[in-house]
Amino acid sequence: MTFTSPLILLALLPVAALAAAYLVLQRRRTRYAVRFATLPMLDRVAPTRPRWRRHLATTLVLLALAAFATAAAGPQMQLRVPYERATVIVAIDVSGSMEAQDVPPDRMTAAKEAAVQFVRELPETVQVGVVAFSRDADLVAPVTDDRALVENAVEGLEAGGGTAIGEAVFASAEEVVRQAAANGESSDGESSDGGNGASGGDAPPDELIPARLVLLSDGFNTVGRSPADSVPAALDAQMPVSTIAYGTPDGVIGNGFRTQSAPADEDSLRLLAEETGGHFYSAESGAELDQVYEDIGSAIGWRTETTLVTTPLVLLGLALAITATALSLRWFSRLV
C-alpha cells in the first residue's frame, strides 16, 4: 500500500498518545482502588464490574480515529482487474509430430484439452481466436466472444503435415489488425475515422485493444516464413507472442518400422517471445502444459490498476465509531 500524502500519517501519533494515556489512567485507577479498599469490599460494592466491556468502546473509538487518519493520507493499492476489452489468439501446432505419445495419451489430445481449459478460464471481456498451423496456417476460429465456437474449433483439430511457425504468427497478426480495423482503429492506435472513434467499437481511440498470441509448437519450422521473419509483423500489430515448447526431447513419431525424433525448437521459440515482448515456456507433460496455460492466463487479459482505498477506510471508521457509541449507550447509558 502507498499513500498520496504520507505526511498526514503523522496524525496517527496523537491517536497512539491517546491509547498510551488511556492505559496509564487505567493502571492508576486500579492502584487507587486497591489502595483505599479491600478486595472483599470491592466485590460487595461492585459485584458485577464490566471488566472488558469498559475497554471495548474506547478501543473501537481509537481504531476509528486511526482509520480516519489513514484515509486522510490517501491510501492506494495495486489491484488486478480485467481489461474492458482484450484479444487473445491461440495458435496450436497440428503437424504430424503432434501424434507422438510421449505426452499421454498423445501430444495432440493433451494440447487440445489444455487449450480448451485455458480458454474457459480467460476473463469474459477477452475475445479469443484460434489459428492451427501445419503446412500452412489457418484461422479456424476468428476472434469472437463465443467461447463455445472457439472450444469446438480446438476440439476439432487433427494432426498432420509440416510446421509453419512463422506463418502462424503472420496469420495471427493479420487477424489482430483486421479486428482493430473492424473496431475503427488503425495500426498506429488512432481510429480510422480521424481519431474520434465514431466508426465503430468501444475502444479508446488512443490505444489498440490489448492483444496477445499464445503459440504452442512441438517442432522446428519446416515450411513457410521463419519465426524470425514474423517478428516485425507481431510488433506492427502490437501483439506480444508467448511461446510454448511442447513435448519431451525423446518424443518420436513413426509406424514401428521407421521412427523420427520430434523435439521442439526451443531456441527459435524463445527468441520469438523475447523479441516481441512475450514469454517463453516449455512443457513436457500434460500437467506442465496445464500449469503453463494457467500462468499465461493469469498474466494476459488483466492489467494492474492503482486504486484509492479512501472510501473503504472512511466507512470502516464510521462503522467502528457507531458501534462504540451503541455499545457504550447499551452498557453504561452514556456516550463513550
C-alpha positions in Angstrom: 0.0 0.0 0.0 1.2 3.5 -0.8 -0.1 7.0 0.1 -0.6 10.1 -1.9 0.1 12.3 1.2 2.2 10.1 3.5 3.0 13.0 5.9 -0.7 13.0 7.0 0.1 9.6 8.7 1.7 11.7 11.4 -1.9 12.2 12.6 -1.6 8.6 13.9 0.8 9.9 16.6 -1.9 11.7 18.6 -4.0 8.5 18.4 -1.2 6.5 19.7 -0.7 9.1 22.5 -4.4 8.8 23.5 -4.1 5.0 23.6 -1.0 5.3 25.9 -2.7 7.8 28.1 -5.7 5.6 28.4 -3.6 2.6 29.5 -1.8 4.8 32.1 -5.1 6.1 33.6 -6.4 2.6 33.9 -3.3 1.5 35.8 -3.6 4.4 38.1 -7.3 3.8 38.7 -6.6 0.2 39.6 -3.8 1.1 42.1 -6.0 3.7 43.7 -8.9 1.3 44.1 -6.7 -1.4 45.7 -5.1 1.2 48.0 -8.2 2.5 49.6 -10.4 -0.6 49.6 -10.0 -4.2 50.3 -10.9 -6.7 47.6 -13.9 -8.3 49.5 -15.3 -4.8 49.9 -15.0 -4.1 46.2 -16.8 -7.3 45.5 -19.7 -6.2 47.7 -19.9 -2.7 46.4 -19.4 -3.5 42.7 -20.0 -7.3 42.3 -20.6 -7.0 38.5 -17.7 -5.0 37.3 -17.9 -4.6 33.4 -14.2 -5.7 33.0 -13.5 -5.9 29.2 -16.7 -4.1 28.3 -15.5 -0.8 29.6 -12.4 -1.0 27.4 -14.0 -2.2 24.2 -15.8 1.0 23.4 -12.7 3.1 23.9 -10.7 0.6 21.8 -13.2 0.9 18.9 -13.0 4.7 19.1 -9.3 4.7 18.9 -9.4 2.3 15.9 -11.9 4.6 14.2 -9.6 7.5 14.7 -6.7 5.5 13.2 -8.9 4.6 10.2 -9.8 8.2 9.6 -6.2 9.4 9.9 -5.1 6.7 7.4 -7.8 7.5 5.0 -6.8 11.2 5.0 -3.3 10.2 3.8 -4.8 8.9 0.5 -4.0 5.2 0.7 -3.8 3.4 -2.7 -3.3 -0.2 -3.7 -2.4 -2.1 -6.8 -5.4 -4.1 -7.9 -5.6 -6.7 -10.7 -8.6 -6.0 -12.9 -9.6 -7.4 -16.3 -9.2 -5.3 -19.4 -12.5 -3.9 -20.6 -11.6 -5.5 -23.9 -8.7 -7.7 -25.0 -7.9 -10.1 -27.7 -6.1 -13.5 -27.4 -5.1 -15.7 -30.3 -4.4 -19.3 -29.5 -2.1 -20.9 -32.1 -1.7 -24.6 -32.0 0.8 -26.8 -33.9 -1.1 -29.5 -35.7 1.9 -31.0 -37.5 2.4 -34.8 -37.8 4.7 -34.8 -34.8 1.7 -33.9 -32.5 0.8 -37.6 -32.8 3.8 -38.5 -30.7 2.8 -40.3 -27.5 5.5 -39.1 -25.1 2.7 -36.9 -23.6 -0.1 -39.4 -22.9 -2.4 -40.2 -24.5 -0.7 -38.2 -27.2 0.5 -34.6 -27.7 -2.5 -33.6 -29.8 -5.1 -34.7 -27.3 -3.3 -33.3 -24.3 -2.7 -30.0 -26.1 -6.4 -29.6 -27.1 -7.6 -30.4 -23.6 -5.2 -27.8 -22.1 -6.2 -25.2 -24.6 -9.9 -25.6 -24.0 -9.4 -25.2 -20.3 -7.2 -22.1 -20.9 -10.0 -20.5 -23.0 -12.6 -21.3 -20.4 -10.7 -19.6 -17.7 -10.0 -16.3 -19.5 -12.0 -13.2 -18.4 -15.3 -12.8 -20.1 -14.1 -9.5 -21.5 -11.4 -11.3 -23.6 -12.2 -12.2 -27.2 -10.5 -15.3 -28.5 -9.4 -16.6 -31.9 -7.8 -19.9 -32.9 -5.0 -20.5 -35.5 -4.0 -24.0 -36.5 -0.7 -24.5 -38.3 1.0 -27.3 -40.1 1.9 -27.0 -43.8 0.3 -23.5 -43.6 -1.6 -21.5 -41.0 -5.4 -21.4 -41.0 -7.7 -19.2 -38.9 -10.1 -21.9 -37.7 -11.9 -19.5 -35.4 -11.9 -15.7 -36.0 -11.7 -13.5 -32.9 -15.0 -13.8 -31.1 -16.6 -13.8 -27.6 -18.4 -17.0 -28.5 -16.5 -19.5 -26.3 -18.4 -22.5 -27.5 -17.4 -21.7 -31.1 -13.7 -21.4 -30.0 -13.8 -24.7 -28.0 -15.4 -26.6 -30.8 -12.7 -25.3 -33.2 -10.0 -26.5 -30.8 -11.6 -29.9 -30.2 -11.9 -30.5 -34.0 -8.2 -30.1 -34.7 -6.3 -33.1 -36.2 -2.6 -33.6 -36.6 -0.8 -34.0 -40.0 1.7 -32.2 -42.1 4.7 -29.9 -41.5 5.3 -27.0 -39.2 4.8 -23.4 -40.2 5.5 -21.4 -37.1 6.2 -18.1 -38.9 3.1 -18.4 -40.9 1.1 -18.8 -37.7 2.4 -15.5 -36.4 1.6 -13.8 -39.7 -1.9 -15.2 -39.7 -2.5 -14.1 -36.1 -1.1 -10.6 -36.7 -3.5 -10.2 -39.7 -6.4 -11.2 -37.5 -5.5 -8.7 -34.8 -5.1 -6.0 -37.4 -8.5 -7.0 -39.0 -10.1 -6.9 -35.6 -8.6 -3.4 -35.0 -9.9 -2.2 -38.3 -13.4 -3.6 -37.5 -13.3 -1.5 -34.3 -12.4 1.7 -36.1 -8.7 1.6 -35.3 -5.5 1.8 -37.3 -2.2 0.1 -36.6 -0.8 3.3 -35.1 -3.5 3.3 -32.4 -5.8 6.0 -34.0 -9.4 5.4 -35.1 -9.8 5.1 -38.8 -12.4 7.9 -38.9 -9.8 10.5 -38.0 -9.5 9.9 -34.3 -12.9 10.3 -32.8 -13.7 6.6 -32.7 -17.2 7.1 -34.2 -16.9 4.4 -36.9 -17.3 1.5 -34.5 -16.2 -0.2 -31.3 -15.9 1.0 -27.8 -12.1 1.0 -27.7 -10.5 4.3 -26.8 -9.1 6.0 -29.9 -5.6 6.5 -28.4 -4.8 2.8 -28.0 -5.3 -0.6 -29.6 -7.3 -3.2 -27.9 -4.6 -5.3 -26.0 -3.7 -8.4 -28.0 -1.6 -11.4 -27.2 -0.7 -14.5 -29.2 -0.2 -17.8 -27.3 1.7 -20.2 -29.7 2.3 -23.8 -28.9 4.7 -25.9 -31.1 6.5 -29.2 -30.7 8.8 -29.0 -33.6 11.1 -26.9 -35.9 9.8 -24.6 -38.6 9.8 -26.7 -41.8 7.7 -24.7 -44.2 6.8 -21.1 -44.9 8.4 -18.0 -43.5 10.6 -18.3 -40.4 9.7 -17.3 -36.9 12.4 -14.6 -37.1 10.7 -13.2 -40.3 7.4 -12.9 -38.4 8.7 -10.7 -35.6 8.1 -7.4 -37.4 4.5 -8.4 -38.2 3.9 -9.1 -34.5 5.5 -5.8 -33.5 3.4 -3.9 -36.0 0.3 -5.4 -34.6 1.4 -4.7 -31.1 1.0 -8.3 -30.4 3.4 -9.9 -27.9 3.9 -13.6 -28.6 4.1 -16.1 -25.7 5.5 -19.4 -26.9 5.3 -22.9 -25.5 7.9 -25.5 -26.5 5.9 -28.7 -26.2 6.9 -32.3 -25.8 9.9 -34.3 -24.4 13.3 -34.4 -26.2 12.8 -38.2 -26.6 9.5 -37.9 -28.4 9.3 -39.8 -31.6 6.8 -40.5 -34.4 6.6 -43.4 -36.7 4.9 -46.7 -37.6 7.1 -49.0 -35.6 9.5 -49.8 -38.6 10.7 -46.2 -39.0 10.7 -43.6 -36.3 11.8 -40.0 -36.3 12.6 -37.8 -33.3 10.3 -34.8 -32.7 11.9 -32.2 -30.4 10.7 -28.6 -30.2 12.8 -25.8 -31.4 13.3 -24.1 -28.1 15.9 -21.6 -29.3 13.6 -20.1 -32.1 10.6 -20.1 -29.8 12.5 -18.4 -27.0 13.9 -15.7 -29.4 10.4 -15.1 -30.9 9.0 -14.5 -27.4 11.8 -12.2 -26.3 11.8 -10.1 -29.5 8.0 -9.5 -29.4 7.8 -8.8 -25.6 6.2 -12.1 -24.7 7.4 -15.0 -22.5 8.8 -18.4 -23.3 7.7 -21.6 -21.6 8.3 -25.3 -22.0 6.1 -28.2 -21.1 7.0 -31.9 -21.3 3.7 -33.3 -19.9 0.1 -32.6 -19.8 0.3 -31.3 -16.2 3.1 -29.0 -17.1 1.2 -27.7 -20.0 -1.9 -27.0 -17.8 0.4 -25.0 -15.5 1.9 -23.1 -18.3 -1.5 -22.1 -19.6 -2.6 -21.2 -16.1 0.4 -18.9 -15.7 -0.2 -17.3 -19.1 -3.9 -16.8 -18.3 -3.0 -15.0 -15.0 -0.9 -12.6 -17.0 -3.0 -11.8 -20.0 -6.4 -10.3 -20.2 -5.6 -8.4 -16.9 -4.0 -5.2 -16.0 -2.7 -3.7 -12.8 -4.5 -0.6 -11.7 -3.7 1.9 -8.9 -6.9 2.5 -6.9 -7.6 4.8 -4.0 -9.0 2.9 -1.0 -10.0 6.0 1.0 -13.7 5.3 0.9 -13.5 1.8 2.5 -11.3 3.2 5.3 -13.8 6.0 6.0 -16.7 3.6 6.1 -14.7 1.3 8.4 -14.0 4.3 10.7 -17.7 5.2 10.8 -18.7 1.7 11.5 -16.3 1.4 14.4 -17.4 4.8 15.8 -21.1 3.9 15.6 -20.5 0.5 17.1 -18.5 2.1 20.0 -21.3 4.6 20.7 -24.1 2.0 20.6 -22.2 -0.4 23.0 -21.5 2.5 25.4 -25.1 3.6 25.5 -26.3 0.0 25.9 -23.9 -1.0 28.7 -23.2 2.3 30.5 -26.1 4.6 29.4 -23.7 7.2 28.2 -21.6 8.1 25.1 -18.0 6.9 25.0 
